[in-house]
């Protein structure tokens, strides 16, 4: 069952949906990509697979409704990785204080520009983030923070997403943590091909269970 929550972050309030299965072993916060929101059907499909595996999920809008409207006109906020990462840090703090999730290991699932935000936020919170998964992400936008990431990181890219695949291969060399690059054959940037998103969800589930469960 999903619960609507609101999270204070740097002077604004973010809307989010928290789903916590019984006996959850960890919680995964989603960082959505360019022009997306907590209602993203792709991320919700992945979240359902994680929930079935005993992981709580938090799908939050990293922009307020007013900011989203402004960004539709200008596009200036979707690439503000520092802003998005700062809000993910606030979300992590909220999860550690929220009674239903306090004490649970935290992971990030980032998509597109949200992948960069997740990596920067993980670099800023080396003790607070236990795992990162990036789907079709832009880790290159994390800049110098890449080398400071300590959380085990899985990069997932479509085999036909040529430019992004190249950027992820370069970022993999810069990461100094437990890391892996998984290429989904035949998939493009949005993983719309039959079975592609299910492959992503399975890879993410395995990574989070390996790194968020007790003793990982």
C-alpha positions as CSV (number, residue, x, y, z in Angstrom):
1,X,0.0,0.0,0.0
2,X,1.4,3.4,-1.0
3,X,1.3,6.4,1.3
4,X,1.4,10.0,0.0
5,X,4.0,12.0,2.0
6,X,5.6,15.4,1.8
7,X,9.3,16.1,2.4
8,X,10.9,19.4,3.3
9,X,14.0,20.1,1.2
10,X,15.9,23.3,1.1
11,X,12.9,25.6,1.6
12,X,10.5,23.7,-0.5
13,X,8.1,20.8,-0.1
14,X,8.4,17.7,-2.3
15,X,5.5,15.3,-3.0
16,X,6.3,11.6,-2.7
17,X,4.8,8.2,-2.5
18,X,6.2,5.7,0.0
19,X,5.5,2.0,-0.3
20,X,6.8,-0.3,2.5
21,X,6.2,-4.0,2.4
22,X,6.2,-5.9,5.7
23,X,9.7,-6.8,7.0
24,X,11.4,-4.5,4.4
25,X,15.2,-5.1,4.2
26,X,16.0,-1.7,2.7
27,X,14.5,1.3,1.0
28,X,15.1,2.6,-2.5
29,X,14.6,6.3,-3.4
30,X,14.0,7.0,-7.1
31,X,15.5,10.0,-8.9
32,X,13.6,10.6,-12.0
33,X,15.0,11.9,-15.3
34,X,14.5,14.8,-17.6
35,X,10.8,15.9,-17.8
36,X,9.6,12.9,-15.6
37,X,7.9,12.7,-12.2
38,X,7.0,10.2,-9.5
39,X,4.2,9.0,-11.8
40,X,6.6,7.7,-14.4
41,X,5.2,4.3,-15.5
42,X,8.7,2.9,-16.1
43,X,10.0,3.7,-12.7
44,X,6.7,2.5,-11.1
45,X,7.1,-0.8,-12.9
46,X,10.7,-1.2,-11.5
47,X,9.4,-0.1,-8.1
48,X,6.8,-2.9,-8.1
49,X,9.5,-5.5,-8.7
50,X,11.6,-4.1,-5.8
51,X,8.6,-4.1,-3.5
52,X,7.8,-7.8,-4.4
53,X,11.4,-8.5,-3.3
54,X,10.9,-6.9,0.2
55,X,12.3,-3.5,-0.6
56,X,10.5,-0.3,0.4
57,X,10.4,2.4,-2.3
58,X,10.1,6.2,-2.3
59,X,9.1,7.8,-5.6
60,X,9.4,11.6,-5.1
61,X,9.1,14.6,-7.4
62,X,12.5,16.4,-7.2
63,X,10.8,19.6,-8.4
64,X,7.8,21.4,-7.0
65,X,4.8,21.8,-9.3
66,X,5.7,25.5,-9.9
67,X,9.3,24.5,-10.8
68,X,8.1,21.8,-13.2
69,X,5.9,24.4,-15.0
70,X,8.9,26.8,-15.2
71,X,11.2,24.0,-16.4
72,X,8.7,23.0,-19.2
73,X,9.3,26.5,-20.6
74,X,13.0,26.9,-20.1
75,X,14.5,23.4,-19.4
76,X,16.9,25.1,-16.9
77,X,16.2,22.9,-13.8
78,X,16.3,19.4,-15.2
79,X,20.1,19.7,-15.8
80,X,20.7,21.4,-12.4
81,X,22.4,18.3,-11.0
82,X,23.5,20.2,-7.8
83,X,19.9,21.2,-7.0
84,X,18.6,17.7,-7.7
85,X,21.3,16.0,-5.7
86,X,20.7,18.4,-2.7
87,X,17.1,17.3,-2.7
88,X,18.1,13.7,-2.7
89,X,20.3,14.3,0.3
90,X,17.2,15.9,2.0
91,X,15.2,12.8,1.1
92,X,17.8,10.5,2.6
93,X,17.7,12.5,5.8
94,X,14.0,12.3,5.8
95,X,14.1,8.5,5.4
96,X,16.5,8.2,8.3
97,X,14.2,10.2,10.5
98,X,10.8,8.7,9.3
99,X,9.8,6.0,11.9
100,X,8.7,3.5,9.2
101,X,12.0,3.6,7.4
102,X,14.5,4.7,10.1
103,X,17.4,2.2,10.3
104,X,16.8,0.7,6.8
105,X,19.8,0.8,4.4
106,X,19.1,3.3,1.6
107,X,19.7,2.9,-2.1
108,X,19.2,5.2,-5.1
109,X,17.7,4.3,-8.4
110,X,18.4,7.1,-10.9
111,X,17.2,7.4,-14.5
112,X,18.7,9.7,-17.2
113,X,19.8,13.0,-15.4
114,X,18.5,11.5,-12.2
115,X,21.4,9.0,-12.4
116,X,23.8,11.9,-12.2
117,X,21.9,13.4,-9.2
118,X,21.9,10.0,-7.5
119,X,25.7,9.7,-7.8
120,X,26.4,13.2,-6.6
121,X,24.1,12.7,-3.6
122,X,25.8,9.4,-2.8
123,X,29.2,11.1,-3.0
124,X,27.9,13.7,-0.5
125,X,26.6,11.0,1.9
126,X,29.2,8.2,1.9
127,X,27.8,6.8,5.2
128,X,24.1,7.3,4.3
129,X,23.8,5.6,0.9
130,X,24.5,1.8,0.5
131,X,23.9,1.3,-3.2
132,X,23.2,3.1,-6.5
133,X,21.6,1.8,-9.7
134,X,21.5,4.1,-12.8
135,X,19.2,3.3,-15.7
136,X,20.1,5.0,-19.0
137,X,21.8,7.5,-16.8
138,X,24.2,10.5,-17.4
139,X,27.0,9.8,-14.9
140,X,29.2,12.2,-16.9
141,X,27.1,15.0,-15.5
142,X,28.3,14.1,-12.0
143,X,31.7,15.5,-12.8
144,X,34.4,15.3,-10.2
145,X,32.0,13.8,-7.7
146,X,32.2,10.5,-9.5
147,X,35.5,9.7,-7.9
148,X,34.1,10.3,-4.5
149,X,31.2,7.8,-4.7
150,X,31.7,4.9,-2.3
151,X,28.4,3.2,-2.6
152,X,28.4,0.1,-4.9
153,X,27.2,1.3,-8.3
154,X,25.4,-0.5,-11.1
155,X,25.2,1.3,-14.5
156,X,22.5,-0.2,-16.8
157,X,22.5,1.0,-20.5
158,X,20.7,-0.1,-23.6
159,X,22.9,-1.7,-26.2
160,X,21.4,0.6,-28.9
161,X,21.8,3.8,-26.8
162,X,25.2,4.5,-28.4
163,X,26.0,7.9,-27.0
164,X,24.9,7.2,-23.5
165,X,26.6,3.8,-23.5
166,X,29.9,5.6,-24.4
167,X,29.4,8.1,-21.6
168,X,28.8,5.3,-19.1
169,X,31.8,3.3,-20.2
170,X,34.0,6.4,-19.6
171,X,32.3,7.0,-16.2
172,X,32.9,3.4,-15.2
173,X,36.7,4.1,-15.4
174,X,36.3,7.1,-13.1
175,X,34.3,5.4,-10.4
176,X,36.4,4.1,-7.4
177,X,33.8,1.9,-5.8
178,X,32.4,-1.6,-6.3
179,X,31.0,-1.1,-9.8
180,X,29.5,-2.8,-12.8
181,X,28.2,-1.9,-16.2
182,X,25.3,-4.0,-17.6
183,X,24.3,-3.6,-21.3
184,X,20.8,-4.7,-22.2
185,X,21.1,-6.0,-25.8
186,X,18.8,-4.3,-28.4
187,X,17.4,-1.8,-25.9
188,X,17.3,2.0,-26.7
189,X,17.3,4.8,-24.2
190,X,13.9,4.4,-22.7
191,X,14.0,0.5,-22.7
192,X,10.7,0.4,-24.5
193,X,11.5,-2.9,-26.3
194,X,9.7,-6.1,-25.2
195,X,11.4,-7.5,-22.1
196,X,14.0,-4.7,-21.8
197,X,12.5,-2.9,-18.7
198,X,11.9,-6.3,-17.0
199,X,15.6,-7.0,-17.5
200,X,16.4,-3.6,-15.9
201,X,14.1,-4.4,-12.9
202,X,15.7,-7.8,-12.4
203,X,19.2,-6.4,-12.5
204,X,18.3,-3.6,-10.0
205,X,16.6,-6.1,-7.7
206,X,19.6,-8.3,-7.6
207,X,22.0,-5.3,-7.0
208,X,19.9,-3.9,-4.2
209,X,19.3,-7.2,-2.5
210,X,23.1,-7.9,-2.6
211,X,24.0,-4.5,-1.1
212,X,21.1,-3.5,1.1
213,X,20.4,-6.7,3.0
214,X,21.9,-7.3,6.5
215,X,25.5,-8.5,6.2
216,X,25.9,-7.2,2.6
